[in-house]
Amino acid sequence: MNTFEATDPISFGLPHRPPFIFVESVDKLEMGTLAQCSKTFRRSEFFFEGHFPGNAIVPGVLLVEGMAQTAGIAVGGPKKMFLLAAIRSMKFLHLVRPEEPIDFSARKLGDVGGLVQCAVEARVGQLLVAEGQIILTEVLPP
């Protein structure tokens, strides 16, 4: 298994910049096929003040974005960039709290005409907290 540090998201093909990068480490990468990444949302993140006061929960939309960024890493690379085009299906099975390490995974299912479909999931430990399928579209880097 290869381990990479996500200190330069451009090297993985991500178009994002802080503070909108939701991958802290790339733990496994099979270029063009599969990626496993991780992220821990800290209690100090500003959005926890309102989501929800006294009962903080990691927003589902941020879990989806973490899975989409992981999919972009799986199928992207230098000079090859993808953006989220569609969410085919998504299920949120369990709550995720601040400070819980989240493992994201993405696996390419197929591609056609610049679109790539990926199966994605998020886990806290062995517990599956979200899963679905997303579609990415290839764009030309700036």
DSSP file (Angstrom, degrees, kcal/mol; ACC not computed):
  #  RESIDUE AA STRUCTURE BP1 BP2  ACC     N-H-->O    O-->H-N    N-H-->O    O-->H-N    TCO  KAPPA ALPHA  PHI   PSI    X-CA   Y-CA   Z-CA
    1    1 A M              0   0    0      0, 0.0     2,-0.4     0, 0.0    27,-0.1   0.000 360.0 360.0 360.0 132.3    0.0    0.0    0.0
    2    2 A N        -     0   0    0     27,-0.2     2,-0.5     2,-0.0    27,-0.2  -0.744 360.0-154.8 -91.9 139.9    1.3    3.5   -0.9
    3    3 A T        +     0   0    0     -2,-0.4     2,-0.3    25,-0.1    24,-0.2  -0.961  14.3 178.9-116.4 132.9    0.9    6.3    1.5
    4    4 A F  E     -A   26   0A   0     22,-3.0    22,-1.8    -2,-0.5     2,-0.5  -0.953  24.8-131.4-128.9 147.1    0.9    9.9    0.3
    5    5 A E  E >   -A   25   0A   0     -2,-0.3     2,-1.7    20,-0.2     3,-0.5  -0.883  16.1-137.8 -99.0 131.5    0.4   13.2    2.2
    6    6 A A  T 3   +     0   0    0     18,-0.8    17,-0.1    -2,-0.5    19,-0.0  -0.339  62.7 125.5 -85.5  56.1   -2.2   15.5    0.7
    7    7 A T  T 3  S+     0   0    0     -2,-1.7    -1,-0.2     1,-0.3    18,-0.0   0.724  76.4  39.6 -85.2 -21.9   -0.1   18.7    1.2
    8    8 A D    X   -     0   0    0     -3,-0.5     3,-1.4     1,-0.1     4,-0.5  -0.793  66.5-177.9-127.1  87.5   -0.3   19.6   -2.5
    9    9 A P  G > >S+     0   0    0      0, 0.0     5,-2.2     0, 0.0     3,-1.1   0.767  79.6  66.4 -60.8 -25.2   -3.8   18.9   -3.8
   10   10 A I  G > 5S+     0   0    0      1,-0.3     3,-1.8     3,-0.2    69,-0.2   0.868  91.9  61.7 -62.8 -35.5   -2.9   20.1   -7.3
   11   11 A S  G < 5S+     0   0    0     -3,-1.4    -1,-0.3     1,-0.3    -5,-0.0   0.732 106.5  46.6 -64.4 -19.5   -0.5   17.1   -7.6
   12   12 A F  G < 5S-     0   0    0     -3,-1.1    -1,-0.3    -4,-0.5    64,-0.2   0.369 123.3-106.1 -99.4   2.4   -3.6   14.9   -7.2
   13   13 A G  T < 5 +     0   0    0     -3,-1.8    69,-0.5     1,-0.3    -3,-0.2   0.520  69.2 147.7  87.5   5.6   -5.7   16.9   -9.7
   14   14 A L      < -     0   0    0     -5,-2.2    -1,-0.3     1,-0.1    -2,-0.1  -0.589  37.2-159.8 -75.9 132.9   -7.9   18.6   -7.1
   15   15 A P        +     0   0    0      0, 0.0    -1,-0.1     0, 0.0    -5,-0.1   0.500  59.3 107.5 -85.5  -3.2   -8.9   22.1   -8.2
   16   16 A H        -     0   0    0     -7,-0.1     5,-0.1     4,-0.1    -6,-0.1  -0.252  49.2-164.3 -77.7 160.2   -9.7   23.0   -4.6
   17   17 A R    >   -     0   0    0     -8,-0.1     3,-2.6     3,-0.0    -1,-0.0  -0.952  39.1 -45.1-135.5 156.2   -7.9   25.3   -2.2
   18   18 A P  T 3  S+     0   0    0      0, 0.0     4,-0.0     0, 0.0     0, 0.0  -0.339 120.2  30.5 -57.3 142.2   -8.0   25.8    1.6
   19   19 A P  T 3  S+     0   0    0      0, 0.0    -3,-0.0     0, 0.0     0, 0.0  -0.922 119.3  58.5 -94.8  19.7  -10.3   26.0    3.4
   20   20 A F  S <  S+     0   0    0     -3,-2.6     2,-0.6     2,-0.0    -4,-0.1  -0.121  74.3 108.1-104.8  38.4  -12.3   23.8    1.0
   21   21 A I        -     0   0    0     -5,-0.1    45,-0.1     1,-0.1    44,-0.0  -0.968  40.2-179.4-112.2 120.2  -10.0   20.7    1.0
   22   22 A F        +     0   0    0     -2,-0.6     2,-0.4    43,-0.2    48,-0.1  -0.057  56.2  86.4-113.4  31.2  -11.6   17.8    2.9
   23   23 A V        +     0   0    0    -17,-0.1    16,-0.2     1,-0.1     3,-0.1  -0.986  42.8 174.0-128.8 118.8   -8.8   15.3    2.5
   24   24 A E  S    S+     0   0    0     14,-3.0   -18,-0.8    -2,-0.4     2,-0.3   0.799  71.3  11.4 -92.8 -34.4   -6.0   15.3    5.0
   25   25 A S  E     -AB   5  38A   0     13,-1.4    13,-2.0   -20,-0.2     2,-0.7  -0.998  59.0-140.0-144.9 148.5   -4.2   12.2    3.8
   26   26 A V  E     +AB   4  37A   0    -22,-1.8   -22,-3.0    -2,-0.3    11,-0.3  -0.939  24.7 177.0-105.3 111.2   -4.2    9.9    0.9
   27   27 A D  E     +     0   0A   0      9,-2.4     2,-0.3    -2,-0.7    10,-0.2   0.741  65.4  12.7 -93.1 -26.3   -3.7    6.4    2.4
   28   28 A K  E     - B   0  36A   0      8,-1.7     8,-2.5   -27,-0.1     2,-0.4  -0.978  64.1-178.5-151.6 138.7   -4.0    4.3   -0.7
   29   29 A L  E     + B   0  35A   0     -2,-0.3     2,-0.6     6,-0.2     6,-0.2  -0.949  17.0 177.9-146.0 121.9   -3.9    5.2   -4.4
   30   30 A E  E >>  - B   0  34A   0      4,-2.8     3,-2.7    -2,-0.4     4,-2.2  -0.898  45.4-122.7-115.6  95.1   -4.3    3.0   -7.5
   31   31 A M  T 34 S+     0   0    0     -2,-0.6    44,-0.2     1,-0.3    43,-0.1  -0.042  89.5   8.4 -47.8 128.5   -4.1    5.8  -10.1
   32   32 A G  T 34 S+     0   0    0     42,-2.6    -1,-0.3    41,-0.3    43,-0.2   0.337 134.1  46.0  86.9  -6.3   -7.2    5.8  -12.4
   33   33 A T  T <4 S+     0   0    0     -3,-2.7    75,-3.1    41,-0.5     2,-0.3   0.690 106.8   9.6-131.9 -48.3   -9.1    3.3  -10.3
   34   34 A L  E  <  -BC  30 107A   0     -4,-2.2    -4,-2.8    40,-0.3    -1,-0.3  -0.994  44.1-179.8-150.7 143.8   -9.2    3.6   -6.5
   35   35 A A  E     -BC  29 106A   0     71,-2.1    71,-2.3    -2,-0.3     2,-0.4  -0.993   8.9-164.4-144.6 146.7   -8.3    6.0   -3.6
   36   36 A Q  E     +BC  28 105A   0     -8,-2.5    -9,-2.4    -2,-0.3    -8,-1.7  -0.995  22.9 167.2-127.8 125.0   -8.7    5.8    0.1
   37   37 A C  E     -BC  26 104A   0     67,-2.5    67,-2.9    -2,-0.4     2,-0.3  -0.795  18.3-145.8-130.8 170.1   -8.3    9.1    2.0
   38   38 A S  E     +BC  25 103A   0    -13,-2.0   -14,-3.0    -2,-0.3   -13,-1.4  -0.966  13.5 175.4-141.7 159.2   -9.0   10.3    5.5
   39   39 A K  E     - C   0 102A   0     63,-2.0    63,-2.8    -2,-0.3     2,-0.5  -0.962  14.5-157.8-159.1 141.1  -10.1   13.5    7.3
   40   40 A T        -     0   0    0     -2,-0.3     2,-0.6    61,-0.2    -2,-0.0  -0.986  17.2-144.4-122.5 119.4  -11.0   14.5   10.9
   41   41 A F        -     0   0    0     59,-0.5    58,-3.1    -2,-0.5    59,-0.3  -0.738  22.5-134.7 -82.6 122.1  -13.2   17.5   11.3
   42   42 A R    >   -     0   0    0     -2,-0.6     3,-2.3    56,-0.2    -1,-0.0  -0.477  13.3-122.5 -80.1 146.3  -12.0   19.4   14.4
   43   43 A R  T 3  S+     0   0    0      1,-0.3    -1,-0.1    -2,-0.2     5,-0.1   0.753 110.2  66.6 -56.6 -24.8  -14.5   20.7   17.0
   44   44 A S  T 3   +     0   0    0      4,-0.1    -1,-0.3     3,-0.0     5,-0.1   0.524  69.7 123.4 -78.3  -5.4  -13.1   24.2   16.4
   45   45 A E    X   -     0   0    0     -3,-2.3     3,-1.4     1,-0.1     4,-0.3  -0.344  68.7-127.9 -58.3 135.9  -14.5   24.3   12.8
   46   46 A F  G >  S+     0   0    0      1,-0.3     3,-1.4     2,-0.2     4,-0.3   0.801 101.5  63.0 -59.1 -33.2  -16.7   27.3   12.4
   47   47 A F  G >> S+     0   0    0      1,-0.3     3,-1.1     2,-0.2     4,-0.8   0.704  87.0  71.6 -71.9 -18.3  -19.7   25.5   11.0
   48   48 A F  G <4 S+     0   0    0     -3,-1.4    -1,-0.3     1,-0.2     7,-0.2   0.716  82.2  73.5 -69.4 -17.7  -20.2   23.4   14.2
   49   49 A E  G <4 S+     0   0    0     -3,-1.4    -1,-0.2    -4,-0.3    -2,-0.2   0.822 114.4  22.1 -61.4 -29.7  -21.4   26.5   16.0
   50   50 A G  T <4 S+     0   0    0     -3,-1.1     2,-0.3    -4,-0.3    -1,-0.2   0.412 103.4  87.2-118.0   0.8  -24.6   26.3   14.0
   51   51 A H  S  < S-     0   0    0     -4,-0.8     6,-2.1     1,-0.3    -1,-0.2  -0.644 124.4 -30.2-131.4  76.5  -24.8   22.6   13.0
   52   52 A F  S >  S-     0   0    0      4,-0.4     3,-2.6    -2,-0.3    -1,-0.3   0.712  72.4-132.7-118.6 140.7  -26.1   21.9   15.6
   53   53 A P  T 3  S+     0   0    0      0, 0.0    -4,-0.1     0, 0.0    -3,-0.1  -0.238  97.1   1.8 -54.9 126.6  -25.5   23.9   18.8
   54   54 A G  T 3  S+     0   0    0     -3,-0.0    -5,-0.1     1,-0.0     0, 0.0   0.356 134.6  58.1  79.6  -6.9  -24.8   21.6   21.7
   55   55 A N  S <  S-     0   0    0     -3,-2.6    -1,-0.0    -7,-0.2     0, 0.0  -0.341  79.1-166.2-149.4  57.3  -25.1   18.5   19.4
   56   56 A A        +     0   0    0      1,-0.0    -4,-0.4   -13,-0.0     2,-0.4  -0.200   8.4 179.8 -60.5 134.5  -22.5   19.0   16.7
   57   57 A I        -     0   0    0     -6,-2.1    40,-0.2    40,-0.2    -2,-0.1  -0.997  35.1-111.9-133.8 136.3  -22.8   16.8   13.6
   58   58 A V        -     0   0    0     38,-3.3    38,-0.3    -2,-0.4     5,-0.1  -0.552  46.7-110.0 -65.3 124.0  -20.5   16.7   10.6
   59   59 A P    >>  -     0   0    0      0, 0.0     4,-1.4     0, 0.0     3,-1.0  -0.308  15.7-132.7 -60.2 136.5  -22.8   18.1    7.7
   60   60 A G  H 3> S+     0   0    0      1,-0.3     4,-2.5     2,-0.2     5,-0.2   0.840 105.7  61.8 -57.4 -35.6  -23.7   15.4    5.2
   61   61 A V  H 3> S+     0   0    0      1,-0.2     4,-2.1     2,-0.2    -1,-0.3   0.834 103.0  50.5 -63.5 -30.9  -22.8   17.8    2.3
   62   62 A L  H <> S+     0   0    0     -3,-1.0     4,-2.3     2,-0.2    -1,-0.2   0.826 107.7  52.8 -75.9 -31.4  -19.2   17.8    3.6
   63   63 A L  H  X S+     0   0    0     -4,-1.4     4,-2.2     2,-0.2    -2,-0.2   0.923 110.4  48.3 -64.5 -43.0  -19.1   14.0    3.8
   64   64 A V  H  X S+     0   0    0     -4,-2.5     4,-2.7     1,-0.2    -2,-0.2   0.924 111.1  50.2 -61.7 -44.1  -20.2   14.0    0.1
   65   65 A E  H  X S+     0   0    0     -4,-2.1     4,-2.8     1,-0.2     5,-0.2   0.898 109.1  51.5 -63.3 -39.9  -17.6   16.6   -0.8
   66   66 A G  H  X S+     0   0    0     -4,-2.3     4,-1.9     2,-0.2    -1,-0.2   0.898 112.3  46.2 -62.2 -40.1  -14.9   14.5    1.0
   67   67 A M  H  X S+     0   0    0     -4,-2.2     4,-2.2     2,-0.2    -2,-0.2   0.891 112.6  50.4 -68.8 -38.6  -16.0   11.4   -1.0
   68   68 A A  H  X S+     0   0    0     -4,-2.7     4,-2.4     2,-0.2    -2,-0.2   0.902 110.4  49.2 -66.1 -41.0  -16.1   13.4   -4.3
   69   69 A Q  H  X S+     0   0    0     -4,-2.8     4,-1.9     2,-0.2    -1,-0.2   0.888 110.2  51.7 -64.8 -37.5  -12.6   14.8   -3.6
   70   70 A T  H  X S+     0   0    0     -4,-1.9     4,-2.2     2,-0.2    -2,-0.2   0.909 109.8  49.2 -63.5 -41.7  -11.4   11.2   -3.0
   71   71 A A  H  X S+     0   0    0     -4,-2.2     4,-2.2     1,-0.2     5,-0.3   0.894 108.3  54.0 -63.7 -39.7  -13.0   10.1   -6.3
   72   72 A G  H  X S+     0   0    0     -4,-2.4     4,-1.8     1,-0.2    -1,-0.2   0.873 109.6  47.6 -61.5 -37.2  -11.2   13.0   -8.0
   73   73 A I  H  < S+     0   0    0     -4,-1.9   -41,-0.3     2,-0.2    -1,-0.2   0.894 109.8  54.2 -68.3 -40.4   -7.9   11.8   -6.6
   74   74 A A  H  < S+     0   0    0     -4,-2.2   -42,-2.6     1,-0.2   -41,-0.5   0.914 124.4  22.8 -60.8 -44.3   -8.7    8.2   -7.7
   75   75 A V  H  < S+     0   0    0     -4,-2.2    -1,-0.2   -43,-0.2    -2,-0.2   0.580 117.7  67.3-103.0 -11.1   -9.3    9.1  -11.3
   76   76 A G     <  +     0   0    0     -4,-1.8   -44,-0.2    -5,-0.3   -63,-0.2   0.176  49.9 152.9 -89.9-151.4   -7.4   12.4  -11.6
   77   77 A G  B >   -G   80   0B   0      3,-1.5     3,-2.3   -67,-0.1   -65,-0.2  -0.883  56.1 -16.6 148.6-177.1   -3.8   13.3  -11.5
   78   78 A P  T 3  S+     0   0    0      0, 0.0   -67,-0.1     0, 0.0     3,-0.1  -0.308 133.8   0.4 -56.0 130.5   -1.3   15.9  -12.8
   79   79 A K  T 3  S+     0   0    0    -69,-0.2     2,-0.4     1,-0.1   -68,-0.1   0.695 114.9  97.2  62.2  21.8   -2.9   17.8  -15.7
   80   80 A K  B <   +G   77   0B   0     -3,-2.3    -3,-1.5    60,-0.1     2,-0.4  -0.890  52.4 175.4-140.8 107.3   -6.1   15.7  -15.3
   81   81 A M  E     -D  139   0A   0     58,-0.9    58,-2.6    -2,-0.4     2,-0.3  -0.900  10.9-166.9-123.9 142.7   -8.9   17.4  -13.3
   82   82 A F  E     -D  138   0A   0    -69,-0.5     2,-0.3    -2,-0.4    56,-0.2  -0.941   3.5-159.8-127.4 148.4  -12.4   16.4  -12.5
   83   83 A L  E     -D  137   0A   0     54,-2.4    54,-2.8    -2,-0.3     2,-0.4  -0.911  36.4 -95.5-122.1 153.1  -15.4   18.2  -11.0
   84   84 A L  E     +D  136   0A   0     -2,-0.3    52,-0.2    52,-0.2     3,-0.1  -0.534  44.8 168.7 -67.9 124.0  -18.5   16.8   -9.3
   85   85 A A  E     -     0   0A   0     50,-3.1     2,-0.3     1,-0.4    51,-0.2   0.725  58.7  -5.5-107.9 -33.1  -21.3   16.6  -12.0
   86   86 A A  E     -D  135   0A   0     49,-1.8    49,-2.9    51,-0.0     2,-0.6  -0.994  47.6-136.5-161.2 154.3  -24.0   14.5  -10.3
   87   87 A I  E     -D  134   0A   0     -2,-0.3    47,-0.2    47,-0.2     3,-0.1  -0.963  19.3-175.5-113.7 109.6  -24.9   12.5   -7.3
   88   88 A R  E    S-     0   0A   0     45,-1.6     2,-0.3    -2,-0.6    46,-0.2   0.902  70.5 -15.1 -73.9 -41.2  -26.7    9.3   -8.5
   89   89 A S  E     -D  133   0A   0     44,-1.6    44,-1.9     2,-0.0    -1,-0.3  -0.975  61.8-179.7-158.8 150.6  -27.5    8.1   -5.1
   90   90 A M  E     -D  132   0A   0     -2,-0.3     2,-0.4    42,-0.2    42,-0.2  -0.932   4.1-170.6-157.0 132.1  -26.4    8.8   -1.5
   91   91 A K  E     -D  131   0A   0     40,-2.9    40,-1.9    -2,-0.3     2,-0.6  -0.984  12.1-154.0-124.8 136.1  -27.4    7.4    1.8
   92   92 A F  E     +D  130   0A   0     -2,-0.4    38,-0.3    38,-0.2     3,-0.1  -0.945  19.7 172.0-108.0 112.2  -26.4    8.7    5.2
   93   93 A L        +     0   0    0     36,-2.3     2,-0.3    -2,-0.6    37,-0.2   0.745  59.5  12.6 -97.5 -27.6  -26.5    5.8    7.6
   94   94 A H  S    S-     0   0    0     35,-1.3    -1,-0.2    33,-0.1     2,-0.1  -0.988  78.5-100.7-149.1 153.5  -25.0    7.1   10.8
   95   95 A L        -     0   0    0     -2,-0.3     2,-0.4    -3,-0.1   -38,-0.0  -0.417  28.7-147.7 -70.2 149.3  -24.1   10.5   12.4
   96   96 A V        -     0   0    0    -38,-0.3   -38,-3.3    -2,-0.1     3,-0.1  -0.990  13.2-155.9-119.8 130.8  -20.5   11.6   12.4
   97   97 A R    >   -     0   0    0     -2,-0.4     3,-1.6   -40,-0.2   -56,-0.2  -0.640  31.0 -84.5-102.0 158.5  -19.3   13.8   15.2
   98   98 A P  T 3  S+     0   0    0      0, 0.0   -56,-0.2     0, 0.0    -1,-0.1  -0.299 114.0  26.6 -56.9 147.8  -16.4   16.2   15.4
   99   99 A E  T 3  S+     0   0    0    -58,-3.1   -57,-0.1     1,-0.2   -59,-0.0   0.372  87.7 124.9  77.6  -1.2  -13.0   14.6   16.2
  100  100 A E    <   -     0   0    0     -3,-1.6   -59,-0.5   -59,-0.3    -1,-0.2  -0.800  65.4-123.8 -87.7 121.5  -14.1   11.2   14.7
  101  101 A P        -     0   0    0      0, 0.0     2,-0.4     0, 0.0    24,-0.4  -0.454  27.0-154.9 -65.1 131.0  -11.6   10.1   12.0
  102  102 A I  E     -C   39   0A   0    -63,-2.8   -63,-2.0    -2,-0.2     2,-0.6  -0.917   5.7-154.6-111.9 132.2  -13.4    9.5    8.7
  103  103 A D  E     -CE  38 123A   0     20,-3.0    20,-2.4    -2,-0.4     2,-0.4  -0.936  12.5-164.5-105.7 121.7  -12.1    7.2    6.0
  104  104 A F  E     -CE  37 122A   0    -67,-2.9   -67,-2.5    -2,-0.6     2,-0.3  -0.817   6.8-175.7-101.9 143.7  -13.3    8.0    2.5
  105  105 A S  E     -CE  36 121A   0     16,-2.4    16,-2.1    -2,-0.4     2,-0.4  -0.995   6.1-174.6-138.4 149.6  -13.0    5.5   -0.4
  106  106 A A  E     -CE  35 120A   0    -71,-2.3   -71,-2.1    -2,-0.3     2,-0.4  -0.998   1.5-172.4-142.4 137.5  -13.8    5.8   -4.1
  107  107 A R  E     -CE  34 119A   0     12,-2.4    12,-2.6    -2,-0.4   -73,-0.2  -0.995  27.6-120.7-133.6 127.0  -13.7    3.2   -6.8
  108  108 A K  E     + E   0 118A   0    -75,-3.1    10,-0.3    -2,-0.4     3,-0.1  -0.464  26.6 179.5 -66.7 129.9  -14.2    3.8  -10.5
  109  109 A L  E     -     0   0A   0      8,-3.3     2,-0.3     1,-0.4     9,-0.2   0.746  59.5 -46.3 -99.8 -33.4  -17.1    1.9  -11.9
  110  110 A G  E     - E   0 117A   0      7,-1.4     7,-2.7     2,-0.0    -1,-0.4  -0.964  47.7-137.6 176.1 171.1  -16.9    3.1  -15.5
  111  111 A D  E     + E   0 116A   0     -2,-0.3     2,-0.3     5,-0.2     5,-0.2  -0.995  14.8 172.4-150.1 153.0  -16.5    6.1  -17.9
  112  112 A V  E >   - E   0 115A   0      3,-2.3     3,-2.0    -2,-0.3    -2,-0.0  -0.906  68.9  -8.5-160.1 131.7  -17.9    7.5  -21.1
  113  113 A G  T 3  S-     0   0    0     -2,-0.3     3,-0.1     1,-0.3    -2,-0.0   0.816 129.5 -45.3  53.8  40.7  -17.5   10.8  -22.9
  114  114 A G  T 3  S+     0   0    0      1,-0.3    24,-2.6    23,-0.1     2,-0.4   0.448 115.3 113.2  83.4  -0.6  -15.5   12.5  -20.2
  115  115 A L  E <   -EF 112 137A   0     -3,-2.0    -3,-2.3    22,-0.2     2,-0.4  -0.864  47.0-165.4-104.3 140.3  -17.8   11.4  -17.4
  116  116 A V  E     -EF 111 136A   0     20,-2.6    20,-2.8    -2,-0.4     2,-0.5  -0.991   7.3-151.7-128.2 127.9  -16.7    9.0  -14.7
  117  117 A Q  E     -EF 110 135A   0     -7,-2.7    -8,-3.3    -2,-0.4    -7,-1.4  -0.845  18.9-175.6 -99.3 134.0  -19.0    7.1  -12.4
  118  118 A C  E     -EF 108 134A   0     16,-2.7    16,-2.3    -2,-0.5     2,-0.5  -0.975  25.7-135.7-130.6 142.2  -17.6    6.1   -8.9
  119  119 A A  E     -EF 107 133A   0    -12,-2.6   -12,-2.4    -2,-0.4     2,-0.3  -0.834  36.0-174.5 -87.4 132.1  -18.8    4.1   -6.0
  120  120 A V  E     +EF 106 132A   0     12,-2.8    12,-2.2    -2,-0.5     2,-0.3  -0.923  12.4 174.4-131.0 154.0  -18.0    6.1   -2.8
  121  121 A E  E     -EF 105 131A   0    -16,-2.1   -16,-2.4    -2,-0.3     2,-0.4  -0.991  17.9-148.5-153.9 159.3  -18.3    5.5    0.9
  122  122 A A  E     -EF 104 130A   0      8,-2.7     7,-2.7    -2,-0.3     8,-1.6  -0.993  19.1-175.5-128.9 137.2  -17.3    7.0    4.2
  123  123 A R  E     -EF 103 128A   0    -20,-2.4   -20,-3.0    -2,-0.4     2,-0.6  -0.965  24.0-154.4-132.3 147.8  -16.5    5.0    7.4
  124  124 A V  E >  S- F   0 127A   0      3,-2.4     3,-1.9    -2,-0.3     2,-0.3  -0.960  83.0 -44.7-115.6 107.2  -15.8    5.8   11.0
  125  125 A G  T 3  S-     0   0    0     -2,-0.6   -22,-0.1   -24,-0.4   -25,-0.0  -0.564 124.0 -27.3  63.9-130.2  -13.7    2.8   12.1
  126  126 A Q  T 3  S+     0   0    0     -2,-0.3     2,-0.5    -3,-0.1    -1,-0.3   0.522 115.3 108.2 -89.2  -7.0  -15.6   -0.2   10.7
  127  127 A L  E <   - F   0 124A   0     -3,-1.9    -3,-2.4     1,-0.1     2,-0.6  -0.610  67.3-138.1 -80.2 119.2  -18.9    1.6   10.7
  128  128 A L  E     + F   0 123A   0     -2,-0.5    -5,-0.2    -5,-0.2     3,-0.1  -0.660  28.8 170.7 -74.2 119.1  -20.3    2.6    7.3
  129  129 A V  E     +     0   0A   0     -7,-2.7   -36,-2.3    -2,-0.6   -35,-1.3   0.685  62.1   6.8-106.6 -23.7  -21.7    6.1    7.7
  130  130 A A  E     +DF  92 122A   0     -8,-1.6    -8,-2.7   -38,-0.3    -1,-0.4  -0.979  61.1 170.5-157.1 147.7  -22.4    7.1    4.1
  131  131 A E  E     +DF  91 121A   0    -40,-1.9   -40,-2.9    -2,-0.3     2,-0.3  -0.990  16.8 114.0-155.5 155.0  -22.4    5.5    0.7
  132  132 A G  E     -DF  90 120A   0    -12,-2.2   -12,-2.8    -2,-0.3     2,-0.4  -0.983  51.9 -80.6 174.9-164.4  -23.5    6.2   -2.8
  133  133 A Q  E     -DF  89 119A   0    -44,-1.9   -45,-1.6    -2,-0.3   -44,-1.6  -0.994  35.0-174.8-131.3 139.1  -22.5    6.8   -6.4
  134  134 A I  E     -DF  87 118A   0    -16,-2.3   -16,-2.7    -2,-0.4     2,-0.5  -0.893  16.7-138.6-129.0 160.6  -21.3   10.0   -7.9
  135  135 A I  E     -DF  86 117A   0    -49,-2.9   -50,-3.1    -2,-0.3   -49,-1.8  -0.984  16.0-164.3-121.6 129.6  -20.4   11.2  -11.4
  136  136 A L  E     -DF  84 116A   0    -20,-2.8   -20,-2.6    -2,-0.5     2,-0.4  -0.810   7.5-147.4-107.8 151.5  -17.4   13.4  -12.2
  137  137 A T  E     -DF  83 115A   0    -54,-2.8   -54,-2.4    -2,-0.3     2,-0.3  -0.972  19.0-122.3-120.1 136.9  -16.8   15.3  -15.3
  138  138 A E  E     -D   82   0A   0    -24,-2.6     2,-0.3    -2,-0.4   -56,-0.2  -0.571  32.5-176.9 -78.0 135.5  -13.3   16.0  -16.7
  139  139 A V  E     -D   81   0A   0    -58,-2.6   -58,-0.9    -2,-0.3   -25,-0.0  -0.918  32.1-103.5-128.2 156.1  -12.3   19.6  -17.2
  140  140 A L        -     0   0    0     -2,-0.3   -60,-0.1   -60,-0.1   -58,-0.0  -0.660  40.4-118.9 -78.3 130.4   -9.3   21.2  -18.6
  141  141 A P              0   0    0      0, 0.0    -1,-0.1     0, 0.0   -60,-0.0  -0.309 360.0 360.0 -65.0 153.4   -7.0   22.6  -15.9
  142  142 A P              0   0    0      0, 0.0    -2,-0.0     0, 0.0     0, 0.0   0.511 360.0 360.0 -64.0 360.0   -6.3   26.4  -16.0
